[in-house]
Amino acid sequence: MLTVSEAAVKYLSGIVSSQIKGTKIRVFVEHPGTEDADCGVALCPPNLYDAADLTVSLPGLDIVVDPVSAPYLEHAVIGYKNDTLTLKAPEIKLDMLAKDRPIADRVKFVIMTKINPSLALHGGSVELEGVSGGTVSVRFHGGCVGCASVNITLSESLQRQMNLYFPEEKLKVVDVTEHVETESSYHGPELGAD
């Protein structure tokens, strides 16, 4: 997702080591996809990150990124030189749903920002396997594998979002997961999403 130089890892891990246990670094984008887009790096104590955040684990350092910021940080680089920390994120102003972007990139963006945050609340996620001939193939992970509500999630959440964001493409979502109930399968009440 993003690249962090060795010097930046060393600098940031030194800062984190002096904070309360469990502190991570948060990289974020404000107003992504607009002319006002900006990005930053901040300390993130344990009470300010959650299951929906994506984690980049580096030696001695964990970086968390919220699902909405993640696509905009795809080619971001954090560096440290001459006592200055830098963050270069060339894609923060891009419209991730622009029609000239590949359909797979646009579908992946909707999954990451609209679907996965709610699935993360139950220990699950969904990943785009591919888009071909109007069919969106997805694979569930974590608490969604073997969950009794996965068909509801597929039709009421995933398919609904595809219909909302891509009405002209008439995409059909199919689940390619081999569902076997495991210890991590979500067993809560059926809420319309895992």
ChimeraX commands (.cxc) that place a marker at each C-alpha (Angstrom):
marker #1 position 0.00,0.00,0.00 radius 0.5
marker #1 position 2.70,2.50,0.93 radius 0.5
marker #1 position 6.48,2.50,1.11 radius 0.5
marker #1 position 8.40,3.61,4.19 radius 0.5
marker #1 position 12.15,4.27,4.02 radius 0.5
marker #1 position 14.46,2.62,6.56 radius 0.5
marker #1 position 15.32,6.03,7.98 radius 0.5
marker #1 position 11.61,6.85,8.43 radius 0.5
marker #1 position 10.95,3.49,10.12 radius 0.5
marker #1 position 13.82,4.12,12.54 radius 0.5
marker #1 position 12.64,7.67,13.28 radius 0.5
marker #1 position 8.97,6.74,13.74 radius 0.5
marker #1 position 9.67,3.61,15.81 radius 0.5
marker #1 position 11.79,5.78,18.13 radius 0.5
marker #1 position 8.85,8.12,18.65 radius 0.5
marker #1 position 6.38,5.25,19.17 radius 0.5
marker #1 position 8.65,3.56,21.74 radius 0.5
marker #1 position 8.28,6.57,24.06 radius 0.5
marker #1 position 4.44,6.46,23.91 radius 0.5
marker #1 position 1.92,4.29,25.78 radius 0.5
marker #1 position 1.99,0.61,24.90 radius 0.5
marker #1 position 0.06,-0.23,21.73 radius 0.5
marker #1 position 0.57,3.17,20.10 radius 0.5
marker #1 position 0.85,3.00,16.33 radius 0.5
marker #1 position 1.39,5.51,13.54 radius 0.5
marker #1 position -1.66,6.59,11.55 radius 0.5
marker #1 position -1.34,7.72,7.94 radius 0.5
marker #1 position -4.47,9.43,6.65 radius 0.5
marker #1 position -5.95,11.44,3.82 radius 0.5
marker #1 position -8.36,14.31,4.42 radius 0.5
marker #1 position -10.86,15.26,1.68 radius 0.5
marker #1 position -9.59,12.46,-0.61 radius 0.5
marker #1 position -10.37,12.70,-4.30 radius 0.5
marker #1 position -10.84,16.49,-4.19 radius 0.5
marker #1 position -8.69,19.53,-4.94 radius 0.5
marker #1 position -8.52,20.12,-1.15 radius 0.5
marker #1 position -7.04,16.67,-0.48 radius 0.5
marker #1 position -4.22,16.54,2.04 radius 0.5
marker #1 position -2.42,13.77,3.88 radius 0.5
marker #1 position -0.62,13.38,7.16 radius 0.5
marker #1 position 1.13,11.19,9.71 radius 0.5
marker #1 position 0.11,11.12,13.39 radius 0.5
marker #1 position 0.50,9.11,16.56 radius 0.5
marker #1 position -2.42,6.76,17.09 radius 0.5
marker #1 position -3.00,5.51,20.65 radius 0.5
marker #1 position -4.79,2.14,21.07 radius 0.5
marker #1 position -8.21,3.72,21.67 radius 0.5
marker #1 position -8.12,5.43,18.25 radius 0.5
marker #1 position -7.76,2.47,15.92 radius 0.5
marker #1 position -10.26,-0.29,15.25 radius 0.5
marker #1 position -10.90,-3.49,13.34 radius 0.5
marker #1 position -11.72,-1.65,10.11 radius 0.5
marker #1 position -8.24,-0.10,9.93 radius 0.5
marker #1 position -5.67,-1.72,7.67 radius 0.5
marker #1 position -2.29,-2.37,9.28 radius 0.5
marker #1 position 1.11,-2.20,7.61 radius 0.5
marker #1 position 3.56,-4.06,9.85 radius 0.5
marker #1 position 7.20,-3.06,9.63 radius 0.5
marker #1 position 10.12,-4.03,11.90 radius 0.5
marker #1 position 9.33,-2.37,15.23 radius 0.5
marker #1 position 6.49,-0.30,13.82 radius 0.5
marker #1 position 2.83,-0.73,12.90 radius 0.5
marker #1 position 1.14,1.82,10.64 radius 0.5
marker #1 position -2.66,1.99,10.51 radius 0.5
marker #1 position -4.70,3.38,7.64 radius 0.5
marker #1 position -8.47,3.79,7.53 radius 0.5
marker #1 position -10.24,2.04,4.62 radius 0.5
marker #1 position -11.24,5.30,2.91 radius 0.5
marker #1 position -7.66,6.63,2.88 radius 0.5
marker #1 position -6.06,3.34,1.79 radius 0.5
marker #1 position -6.74,3.51,-1.98 radius 0.5
marker #1 position -5.34,7.05,-2.11 radius 0.5
marker #1 position -2.10,5.91,-0.44 radius 0.5
marker #1 position -1.40,3.15,-2.97 radius 0.5
marker #1 position 1.86,4.72,-4.19 radius 0.5
marker #1 position 2.63,6.88,-1.15 radius 0.5
marker #1 position 6.16,7.13,0.22 radius 0.5
marker #1 position 7.18,8.14,3.74 radius 0.5
marker #1 position 10.76,9.31,3.99 radius 0.5
marker #1 position 13.05,10.90,6.57 radius 0.5
marker #1 position 16.04,13.05,5.67 radius 0.5
marker #1 position 17.77,16.04,7.24 radius 0.5
marker #1 position 15.55,15.80,10.35 radius 0.5
marker #1 position 12.41,16.08,8.21 radius 0.5
marker #1 position 9.67,13.48,7.83 radius 0.5
marker #1 position 8.02,13.56,4.40 radius 0.5
marker #1 position 4.89,11.94,3.01 radius 0.5
marker #1 position 4.38,11.97,-0.73 radius 0.5
marker #1 position 1.02,10.64,-1.87 radius 0.5
marker #1 position 0.57,11.35,-5.59 radius 0.5
marker #1 position -2.94,9.86,-5.82 radius 0.5
marker #1 position -4.76,11.74,-3.04 radius 0.5
marker #1 position -6.63,14.00,-5.47 radius 0.5
marker #1 position -7.72,11.23,-7.85 radius 0.5
marker #1 position -11.40,10.42,-8.25 radius 0.5
marker #1 position -11.33,6.66,-7.58 radius 0.5
marker #1 position -14.76,6.23,-9.18 radius 0.5
marker #1 position -14.01,8.15,-12.38 radius 0.5
marker #1 position -15.35,6.29,-15.41 radius 0.5
marker #1 position -11.93,6.31,-17.09 radius 0.5
marker #1 position -10.46,4.15,-14.30 radius 0.5
marker #1 position -10.55,0.37,-14.79 radius 0.5
marker #1 position -13.78,-1.21,-13.52 radius 0.5
marker #1 position -11.84,-3.57,-11.23 radius 0.5
marker #1 position -10.16,-0.59,-9.50 radius 0.5
marker #1 position -13.51,1.13,-9.02 radius 0.5
marker #1 position -15.17,-2.02,-7.65 radius 0.5
marker #1 position -12.23,-2.64,-5.30 radius 0.5
marker #1 position -12.56,0.94,-4.03 radius 0.5
marker #1 position -16.27,0.45,-3.21 radius 0.5
marker #1 position -15.55,-2.84,-1.44 radius 0.5
marker #1 position -12.75,-1.32,0.65 radius 0.5
marker #1 position -14.61,1.85,1.60 radius 0.5
marker #1 position -18.29,0.84,1.75 radius 0.5
marker #1 position -18.37,-2.89,2.58 radius 0.5
marker #1 position -15.29,-3.89,4.58 radius 0.5
marker #1 position -15.63,-1.33,7.40 radius 0.5
marker #1 position -18.95,-2.89,8.51 radius 0.5
marker #1 position -17.69,-6.46,8.00 radius 0.5
marker #1 position -14.64,-5.67,10.15 radius 0.5
marker #1 position -16.96,-5.10,13.13 radius 0.5
marker #1 position -17.61,-8.86,13.06 radius 0.5
marker #1 position -14.06,-9.93,12.27 radius 0.5
marker #1 position -14.66,-10.37,8.55 radius 0.5
marker #1 position -13.75,-8.89,5.20 radius 0.5
marker #1 position -14.31,-9.45,1.51 radius 0.5
marker #1 position -11.72,-9.30,-1.25 radius 0.5
marker #1 position -12.19,-8.72,-4.96 radius 0.5
marker #1 position -11.01,-11.74,-6.94 radius 0.5
marker #1 position -11.77,-10.19,-10.31 radius 0.5
marker #1 position -14.26,-8.60,-12.70 radius 0.5
marker #1 position -15.00,-10.39,-15.96 radius 0.5
marker #1 position -17.90,-10.09,-18.37 radius 0.5
marker #1 position -20.10,-8.22,-15.89 radius 0.5
marker #1 position -19.43,-10.71,-13.07 radius 0.5
marker #1 position -17.72,-9.55,-9.88 radius 0.5
marker #1 position -16.07,-12.48,-8.09 radius 0.5
marker #1 position -15.41,-11.99,-4.38 radius 0.5
marker #1 position -13.86,-14.07,-1.61 radius 0.5
marker #1 position -14.85,-13.69,2.03 radius 0.5
marker #1 position -12.34,-13.91,4.90 radius 0.5
marker #1 position -12.34,-14.16,8.70 radius 0.5
marker #1 position -15.70,-14.10,10.44 radius 0.5
marker #1 position -17.54,-14.14,7.10 radius 0.5
marker #1 position -16.30,-17.64,6.21 radius 0.5
marker #1 position -19.02,-20.02,7.36 radius 0.5
marker #1 position -21.26,-17.21,8.61 radius 0.5
marker #1 position -24.97,-17.92,8.31 radius 0.5
marker #1 position -25.57,-14.35,7.09 radius 0.5
marker #1 position -23.10,-14.40,4.21 radius 0.5
marker #1 position -25.84,-14.71,1.56 radius 0.5
marker #1 position -27.58,-11.69,3.03 radius 0.5
marker #1 position -24.31,-9.77,2.94 radius 0.5
marker #1 position -23.83,-10.82,-0.68 radius 0.5
marker #1 position -27.27,-9.69,-1.83 radius 0.5
marker #1 position -28.18,-6.87,0.55 radius 0.5
marker #1 position -24.78,-5.25,0.89 radius 0.5
marker #1 position -22.43,-6.15,-1.96 radius 0.5
marker #1 position -24.97,-6.46,-4.78 radius 0.5
marker #1 position -26.82,-3.37,-3.59 radius 0.5
marker #1 position -23.60,-1.30,-3.60 radius 0.5
marker #1 position -22.70,-2.54,-7.10 radius 0.5
marker #1 position -26.17,-1.56,-8.34 radius 0.5
marker #1 position -25.84,1.86,-6.67 radius 0.5
marker #1 position -22.33,2.73,-7.92 radius 0.5
marker #1 position -22.34,0.94,-11.27 radius 0.5
marker #1 position -25.93,0.97,-12.59 radius 0.5
marker #1 position -24.90,1.04,-16.25 radius 0.5
marker #1 position -22.50,-1.90,-15.92 radius 0.5
marker #1 position -25.22,-4.20,-14.48 radius 0.5
marker #1 position -22.67,-6.14,-12.43 radius 0.5
marker #1 position -23.57,-9.45,-10.79 radius 0.5
marker #1 position -21.70,-10.40,-7.61 radius 0.5
marker #1 position -20.73,-14.04,-7.06 radius 0.5
marker #1 position -19.10,-15.58,-4.02 radius 0.5
marker #1 position -16.16,-17.91,-4.76 radius 0.5
marker #1 position -15.45,-18.68,-1.09 radius 0.5
marker #1 position -15.47,-22.25,0.15 radius 0.5
marker #1 position -17.61,-21.70,3.24 radius 0.5
marker #1 position -16.70,-23.95,6.13 radius 0.5
marker #1 position -17.76,-22.97,9.64 radius 0.5
marker #1 position -14.72,-22.25,11.82 radius 0.5
marker #1 position -14.03,-20.79,15.24 radius 0.5
marker #1 position -13.78,-17.33,13.70 radius 0.5
marker #1 position -17.13,-17.60,11.84 radius 0.5
marker #1 position -19.50,-14.88,12.99 radius 0.5
marker #1 position -22.45,-16.31,14.96 radius 0.5
marker #1 position -24.26,-13.12,15.93 radius 0.5
marker #1 position -27.82,-12.15,15.03 radius 0.5
marker #1 position -28.61,-11.74,11.35 radius 0.5
marker #1 position -28.31,-8.01,10.81 radius 0.5
marker #1 position -28.12,-7.84,7.02 radius 0.5
marker #1 position -24.32,-7.81,7.07 radius 0.5
marker #1 position -21.93,-10.28,8.68 radius 0.5
marker link #1:1,2 radius 0.2
marker link #1:2,3 radius 0.2
marker link #1:3,4 radius 0.2
marker link #1:4,5 radius 0.2
marker link #1:5,6 radius 0.2
marker link #1:6,7 radius 0.2
marker link #1:7,8 radius 0.2
marker link #1:8,9 radius 0.2
marker link #1:9,10 radius 0.2
marker link #1:10,11 radius 0.2
marker link #1:11,12 radius 0.2
marker link #1:12,13 radius 0.2
marker link #1:13,14 radius 0.2
marker link #1:14,15 radius 0.2
marker link #1:15,16 radius 0.2
marker link #1:16,17 radius 0.2
marker link #1:17,18 radius 0.2
marker link #1:18,19 radius 0.2
marker link #1:19,20 radius 0.2
marker link #1:20,21 radius 0.2
marker link #1:21,22 radius 0.2
marker link #1:22,23 radius 0.2
marker link #1:23,24 radius 0.2
marker link #1:24,25 radius 0.2
marker link #1:25,26 radius 0.2
marker link #1:26,27 radius 0.2
marker link #1:27,28 radius 0.2
marker link #1:28,29 radius 0.2
marker link #1:29,30 radius 0.2
marker link #1:30,31 radius 0.2
marker link #1:31,32 radius 0.2
marker link #1:32,33 radius 0.2
marker link #1:33,34 radius 0.2
marker link #1:34,35 radius 0.2
marker link #1:35,36 radius 0.2
marker link #1:36,37 radius 0.2
marker link #1:37,38 radius 0.2
marker link #1:38,39 radius 0.2
marker link #1:39,40 radius 0.2
marker link #1:40,41 radius 0.2
marker link #1:41,42 radius 0.2
marker link #1:42,43 radius 0.2
marker link #1:43,44 radius 0.2
marker link #1:44,45 radius 0.2
marker link #1:45,46 radius 0.2
marker link #1:46,47 radius 0.2
marker link #1:47,48 radius 0.2
marker link #1:48,49 radius 0.2
marker link #1:49,50 radius 0.2
marker link #1:50,51 radius 0.2
marker link #1:51,52 radius 0.2
marker link #1:52,53 radius 0.2
marker link #1:53,54 radius 0.2
marker link #1:54,55 radius 0.2
marker link #1:55,56 radius 0.2
marker link #1:56,57 radius 0.2
marker link #1:57,58 radius 0.2
marker link #1:58,59 radius 0.2
marker link #1:59,60 radius 0.2
marker link #1:60,61 radius 0.2
marker link #1:61,62 radius 0.2
marker link #1:62,63 radius 0.2
marker link #1:63,64 radius 0.2
marker link #1:64,65 radius 0.2
marker link #1:65,66 radius 0.2
marker link #1:66,67 radius 0.2
marker link #1:67,68 radius 0.2
marker link #1:68,69 radius 0.2
marker link #1:69,70 radius 0.2
marker link #1:70,71 radius 0.2
marker link #1:71,72 radius 0.2
marker link #1:72,73 radius 0.2
marker link #1:73,74 radius 0.2
marker link #1:74,75 radius 0.2
marker link #1:75,76 radius 0.2
marker link #1:76,77 radius 0.2
marker link #1:77,78 radius 0.2
marker link #1:78,79 radius 0.2
marker link #1:79,80 radius 0.2
marker link #1:80,81 radius 0.2
marker link #1:81,82 radius 0.2
marker link #1:82,83 radius 0.2
marker link #1:83,84 radius 0.2
marker link #1:84,85 radius 0.2
marker link #1:85,86 radius 0.2
marker link #1:86,87 radius 0.2
marker link #1:87,88 radius 0.2
marker link #1:88,89 radius 0.2
marker link #1:89,90 radius 0.2
marker link #1:90,91 radius 0.2
marker link #1:91,92 radius 0.2
marker link #1:92,93 radius 0.2
marker link #1:93,94 radius 0.2
marker link #1:94,95 radius 0.2
marker link #1:95,96 radius 0.2
marker link #1:96,97 radius 0.2
marker link #1:97,98 radius 0.2
marker link #1:98,99 radius 0.2
marker link #1:99,100 radius 0.2
marker link #1:100,101 radius 0.2
marker link #1:101,102 radius 0.2
marker link #1:102,103 radius 0.2
marker link #1:103,104 radius 0.2
marker link #1:104,105 radius 0.2
marker link #1:105,106 radius 0.2
marker link #1:106,107 radius 0.2
marker link #1:107,108 radius 0.2
marker link #1:108,109 radius 0.2
marker link #1:109,110 radius 0.2
marker link #1:110,111 radius 0.2
marker link #1:111,112 radius 0.2
marker link #1:112,113 radius 0.2
marker link #1:113,114 radius 0.2
marker link #1:114,115 radius 0.2
marker link #1:115,116 radius 0.2
marker link #1:116,117 radius 0.2
marker link #1:117,118 radius 0.2
marker link #1:118,119 radius 0.2
marker link #1:119,120 radius 0.2
marker link #1:120,121 radius 0.2
marker link #1:121,122 radius 0.2
marker link #1:122,123 radius 0.2
marker link #1:123,124 radius 0.2
marker link #1:124,125 radius 0.2
marker link #1:125,126 radius 0.2
marker link #1:126,127 radius 0.2
marker link #1:127,128 radius 0.2
marker link #1:128,129 radius 0.2
marker link #1:129,130 radius 0.2
marker link #1:130,131 radius 0.2
marker link #1:131,132 radius 0.2
marker link #1:132,133 radius 0.2
marker link #1:133,134 radius 0.2
marker link #1:134,135 radius 0.2
marker link #1:135,136 radius 0.2
marker link #1:136,137 radius 0.2
marker link #1:137,138 radius 0.2
marker link #1:138,139 radius 0.2
marker link #1:139,140 radius 0.2
marker link #1:140,141 radius 0.2
marker link #1:141,142 radius 0.2
marker link #1:142,143 radius 0.2
marker link #1:143,144 radius 0.2
marker link #1:144,145 radius 0.2
marker link #1:145,146 radius 0.2
marker link #1:146,147 radius 0.2
marker link #1:147,148 radius 0.2
marker link #1:148,149 radius 0.2
marker link #1:149,150 radius 0.2
marker link #1:150,151 radius 0.2
marker link #1:151,152 radius 0.2
marker link #1:152,153 radius 0.2
marker link #1:153,154 radius 0.2
marker link #1:154,155 radius 0.2
marker link #1:155,156 radius 0.2
marker link #1:156,157 radius 0.2
marker link #1:157,158 radius 0.2
marker link #1:158,159 radius 0.2
marker link #1:159,160 radius 0.2
marker link #1:160,161 radius 0.2
marker link #1:161,162 radius 0.2
marker link #1:162,163 radius 0.2
marker link #1:163,164 radius 0.2
marker link #1:164,165 radius 0.2
marker link #1:165,166 radius 0.2
marker link #1:166,167 radius 0.2
marker link #1:167,168 radius 0.2
marker link #1:168,169 radius 0.2
marker link #1:169,170 radius 0.2
marker link #1:170,171 radius 0.2
marker link #1:171,172 radius 0.2
marker link #1:172,173 radius 0.2
marker link #1:173,174 radius 0.2
marker link #1:174,175 radius 0.2
marker link #1:175,176 radius 0.2
marker link #1:176,177 radius 0.2
marker link #1:177,178 radius 0.2
marker link #1:178,179 radius 0.2
marker link #1:179,180 radius 0.2
marker link #1:180,181 radius 0.2
marker link #1:181,182 radius 0.2
marker link #1:182,183 radius 0.2
marker link #1:183,184 radius 0.2
marker link #1:184,185 radius 0.2
marker link #1:185,186 radius 0.2
marker link #1:186,187 radius 0.2
marker link #1:187,188 radius 0.2
marker link #1:188,189 radius 0.2
marker link #1:189,190 radius 0.2
marker link #1:190,191 radius 0.2
marker link #1:191,192 radius 0.2
marker link #1:192,193 radius 0.2
marker link #1:193,194 radius 0.2
view
